[in-house]
């Protein structure tokens, strides 16, 4: 006679505990990086603080929105940089800038939320137009939307001020702090990047994130189980657009200006390269890829001139690095690090096993 265990199963951990579990699993590396980033203003020059780390975190947030779609939803979207650029334009249009005849001069606390909401709606609509396609068709539709927005900004002078765009867009002064200052702006971008990364980790382990990953792996089975695949993908676009829009606000405050070049095809493709180079399997990947990209872009002139090449061709280094990483590690730099640490762990376990066997031998 079979005996059935009737004890109730342990309830799943509350959703709010999932992020803590992830942080606990990271071990000392997480806390070392966290302390280092918090202490960066004490050890890094101003140039590195803003031009390298703050800029890399902004680009990392835009690439993070792409990573969420591609890594968890299987959707390769090229519209994320466009969403960020649209939010940047809206901050200039609704807020204050040097183009007084267009800017409405709203206070920042009104202009920023409206800009984020409208840019999110734009990204969601773009997703609704493309989620019913797959693969190369999704890429082409989102690329077409990005190209159309670029030419709209370039040719429209009534709203987007054409080729010149907007300048003189300053970060606000709030709580007695000028957020345009180097240290203040660094901590602002750090807080936004950390919050975006934490929210992505949280959502990826929430029921919505797990269902989205199911639609990525087997959409037909998820549809048979009663899940609305199209609705989940559109919701994923909406969530990713919020992150990209917030990054666009930081981007216009960082650059103090926005122009059609911000939404050009080049930056759109650069975000894809950043996400792939860093790795699309973990939220930290886009930030690593962004840091590598910013370093190459900043110091390519010196590197290329040192070997007798034109320093303006820094994209050559980016392209070569992209090819090498994709060939040897489809999961980017994060994948390379994961394999190195896994190999080290296995070697350590093997040595420990050998020592135990040697100690047990007579």
N, C-alpha and C positions, 0 to 999 in steps of 0.2 A: 504493500500500500504506500503510495507516494505521499510525502509530507510536504505541504505547501506552506511557505513562509508568509504569514499574513501581516508581518510587521510593516508599518507604513514606510515608504521611501523617504529619505531625507529631502526636505524641500530645497529647491534650487536657491542659490545665494541671491539676495536682493540685487536689483540692477545697480544700485548705488555702490555695492561692494565690488563690482567687477573691475572698475578702474584701479582700486586699491590692490586687487589680486595681481593685475598686470604689473603695477609698479613694484610689488613685492618680488615678483619673479625676475625683474631686471637686475636685482642685486646691487652691488656697490657701484656698477657703472652708471646707473641712473642718477644716483646721488652725487657722484663725482661731476658729471656733466651739469647737473642742476646747480651745484655750488659754484662751478666754474663760470657758468653763464651769469649768475647773479653777481659774482665778483668781477666780471669783465671790465666795468668802468674803472676799477682800481688798478688794473694791470695792462690794459690796452690803450694805445693812443686814440685820440678822437677820430682820426681817419679810419682806423680799423673798426671802431665802435659803430660808426654810422654808415660809412661807405661800403663796408664789407659785411659785418654781422647783421645790422638792421636791414640792409637791402636784401641780403640772402634770406632772412626770415620772411620778408614780404613776398619775394618770389616763391619761397617754400610754401607759403599759405596758398598761393594760386595753384602751384603744382600739387599740393595736398588735395585740393578739390578735384583735380583730375585723377589723382591716385585713388580717391574714394570711389569715383565712378568706374575706373578701369579695374582696380584691384578687387573691389567687392561686388561690383555690378557687371563687370565684363563689358563696359561701355567706354570706348575710346572717343572722347569728345575734344574737339579743338576750339570750343567756344568759351572756355573758362577765362582766358586772357581777355576776350572781348567783354565778358561780364564785368571783370575788374576795371577795364578801361571805361565802360559805360558808367559804372559807379563813380569813377574819378571825374568824368565829365559832369555828372549830375551834381557832385559836390561843388564844382566850379560854377555851374549854372544857377543852382539854388542859393549857394553861399556867396562869399565875397571873393573878388579877384580884381586884377588890374583892368579887365575889360568891363568897365562900368555900364556900358550901354546894353549888355546882355545879362550879366549876373544880377540876381534878384536881391542879394544881400540879406538873406535870411540868417538868423543866428545858427551857429554850428549844430546846436542840439536839436534844431528842427531840420536843417539841411541834410545832415548825415543819416538819420533814420529814414527819411523819405528816399534818399539816394539808394540806400541798401535795399529797401522794399521794392522800388521800381526795377533796379538791376536784377534782383532775385526773380521778379515776375518775368523779366526778359529772358533770363536763363531757363526758367521753367517752361516758358513758351517754346524756346529753342529745343528743349528736351522733348516736349510733346510732339514736335514736328519730326523728330529723328528716332524716337524709341522704337518705332515699328519696323525699323531697318536694322541690319546687323553688319558687322565687319566694315569693309571698305565703303559701303553706302552711308553708314553713320558718320564716318570720317569726312566724306565728301559733303554731306549736308551741313555739318557743323562748320566745315571750312568755308563753304559758300556763305553761310550766315556771317562768319567773321570777316570775310572779304567784303560783303555788302555793307557791313557797319563801317569798315575802314573807308570805303569810298563815300559813304554818306557823310562821315565826319570831314573828309577832305574837301567835298564840294559844297557843303551846306555852310553858309556864312551867317544865317539868321539865328540859328540855335547853337551850332558847334564852332562858329567863327572860323570855319574853313581850315586852310593850311596852317595858320598861325596858332590856333587853339587858344588856350587860356594860360596866363601866368600870374604871378603874384598871389598864389593861393597859400595862405599861411596856416599852420596848425593853430588850434585855439589856445587860449589861456583859461584854465579851469582849475578851481580849488587853489588859486594863487600860484599855479605852476604854469610856466610857459612850456607847453608840450612840443614846441619846436626846438627847444634846447637839445644839445647832443645827448646828454645822459638821460633826460626825461623821455626823449623820443626813443632811445634804445630800450628803456624799460617798458614803454608803451608797446612797441613791436614785440618784445619778448613775452609780455603778458598775453597779447592777442595770439601769438603763435602757439604758446603753451596751451591756451584755452582751446584753440582750434584742434590741436593734436589730441588733447584729452577728450574732447567731444567726439572726435572721429573714433577713438578707441572705444569709448562708451557705446556709441551707436552701433559699431560693428559687432558688439556682443549682445546688443538688445534684440528683442524679437524682430524688429524691422530689419536690422542689419543681417541677422541670420537668414531671414526670408529673402533678402536681396541677394545674398550669396547663393541661396538655393536657385534663384532665377538665373544666376550666372552659370551654375553648373548644369542644370537640367530644367530649362523653362517649361517644357511640356509636362514633366512630372509635377512641377509646382502648380501649373494650371489645373492639372487633374486633381490635385489636392484641395483646390478651391481658392488658391491665391490669384489675385489679379496682377499678372506680370507687368502689364503696361503701366498700371497705377503705381506699382512699386518703383519702376524705373523713372517715372516722372517725379515721384517724391524724392528719389535720389538726386535728380537734377536740381530740384528745389533746395535740398540740403547743401549740395555742393556749391550752388550759386550764392548762398548766404556767406559761405567762407570766402569765395572769390570776391564778392562785393565788398566785404570788410577789408580784404587785402587791397582792393582798389582805392578805398578811402585812405589807407596808410600810404599807398603808392603816390597819390597826388600830394599828400602832405610831405612826403619825402622829397619828391622832385620839385615841389612848389609850382608845378605847371603840368599841363596835359595837352597833347596834340595828337593828330591822327597817327603819328608814328608809334604811339603807345599801343594802339590797336592794330598795328600792321601785321602782315603775314609772318614776318620775321619773329617778332615776340611771341606770336601764337605757336609757332613751331618750337621756339626755344623752351616754352613751358613743357611741351611734350618731351623734349630732350632731357630737361631737368628731371622730370618724373621717372623716365626710363633709366637714366644714369644712376640716380639715387636708389631706385628700386620701388616697385609697386606692390610689394607684399606687406610692408610695414609703414605706418604713418611717419616714422622718422626718416624714411628714405628720401622723400622730396626735399627735405631741409638739407640733407647731406648733398644731394645733387645740386641744389641751389648754391650752397657754399662753394662747391667745386667750380660751378659755372661763373660765379662772381669773381673768384680768385683768378680764373683763366682770363676773364674779360678785363680785369684790372691790370694784371701783370703780363698779359700776352705781348704787349709792345716791347717790354724789356727782354722777354724770352726769345721772341722771334728776331729782334735786332741783334741779339747776342750770337745767333747762328747765321746772320746775314740775310734774313728775310724781311719782308715788309711787315711792320708791326700792326698795320691795320687789318691784316688777315688773321685776326685771332680766332675767327670761326673755323679756320683750318685745324687749330688745336682742339677746339670743341668737337668738330666732326671726327677727327682721328680718335679722340678719347671715347666718343660715343661708339664708334665701330669696334674698338678693342673691348670695351666693357660688354657690349651686346654679344660679341662672338664668344667671349670666355665666361660670361655670367649673364644669362638672360634676366636674372633677378637683380641686376645692378650691383652697386657697391655694398648694399645691405646683404645681398646674397653671398658675395665674396667673404664678408666678415662672418656671416653665419656658418659658412663651410669651414673657415679657419678655426673658429671656436669649437665647432662640432668635432673636427679632427683632433684638436687639442684635448677635448674632453674624453674622446674615445681612447686616445693614447694614454691619458692619465689613468683611466679605468683599467686599461690593459696592464699597465705597470703595477697598479695596486693589486690586481688579480694575481699576477706573477709573484709578487712579494708574499701574498697570502699562501699561495701554493708552496713557495719555498719555505715559509715558516712552518707549514704543516708537515713537510717531509721529515722522515725520521733521520 
